[in-house]
Amino acid sequence: MEIAPVPDQQSTEDTEAAARKPIDPEVDLHQVRTSRLRRDDISMLTTISVGGATGAAARYLIGQGWPTPVGAFPGSTLAINILGCALIGVLMVLITEVWSRQRLLRPFLGTGVLGGFTTFSTYTVDIQRLVADAHVDIALLYLALTPICALLAVWVTATATRRLVNWRIQ
């Protein structure tokens, strides 16, 4: 009969410590919360709300100024999502490599403004409407083009921003 080795105390403590480490510095899911909101929670929620309202208002105004006719390619929604993703690429490099000490900047701009500005829910509704109106070819083009362009926009702007930041530091 073989006896399984007993894990040493240090590796168990390291594993437990890693499990307690928050994934996102603004959100610690392992923290015990009281029933009352703390001052930090209220400032975070307010920051995200104001940013979200700002981003959603900008998206609404663009949509009103550039409406999509029934059955047409939703160019305004595509442009909004590509622009929003491009700005997310720039923001994430600046937040992580330049302005890392600004606690409320990422929630305000990233989650709030750009989360409210980009509109992937409208993207899905646009696809449903195009299919329902028998414009399947346009729907399939839009279905493929949006995520490809969005991911490409993040990659291009993040890469360019990182190069610019590193060039200015040298």
RANORFEN-V465956 format. One record per backbone hydrogen bond with DSSP energy under -0.5 kcal/mol. CO is the residue of the C=O (numbers start at 1). NH is the residue of the N-H. Records with the same first field share a line. If there is no record, write none. Layout:
BEGIN
CO = NH / NH
END
This chain:
BEGIN
2 = 4
8 = 12
9 = 13
10 = 14
11 = 15
12 = 16
13 = 17
14 = 18
15 = 19
16 = 20
17 = 21
24 = 27
27 = 24 / 29
28 = 31
38 = 42
39 = 43
40 = 44
41 = 45
42 = 46
43 = 47
44 = 48
45 = 49
46 = 50
47 = 51
48 = 52
49 = 53
50 = 54
51 = 55
52 = 56
53 = 57
54 = 58
55 = 59
56 = 60
57 = 61
58 = 62
59 = 63
60 = 64
61 = 65
62 = 66
67 = 69
69 = 72
73 = 75
74 = 78
75 = 79
76 = 80
77 = 81
78 = 82
79 = 83
80 = 84
81 = 85
82 = 86
83 = 87
84 = 88
85 = 89
86 = 90
87 = 91
88 = 92
89 = 93
90 = 94
91 = 95
92 = 96
93 = 97
94 = 98 / 99
99 = 102
101 = 103
102 = 105 / 106
104 = 108
105 = 109
106 = 110 / 111
107 = 112
108 = 113
109 = 114
110 = 115
112 = 116
113 = 117
114 = 118
119 = 123
120 = 124
121 = 125
122 = 126
123 = 127
124 = 128
125 = 129
126 = 130
127 = 131
128 = 132
129 = 133
130 = 135
131 = 134
135 = 139
136 = 140
137 = 141
138 = 142
139 = 143
140 = 144
141 = 145
142 = 146
143 = 147
144 = 148
145 = 149
146 = 150
147 = 151
148 = 152
149 = 153
150 = 154
151 = 155
152 = 156
153 = 157
154 = 158
155 = 159
156 = 160
157 = 161
158 = 162
159 = 163
160 = 164
161 = 165
162 = 166
163 = 167
164 = 168
165 = 169
166 = 170
END
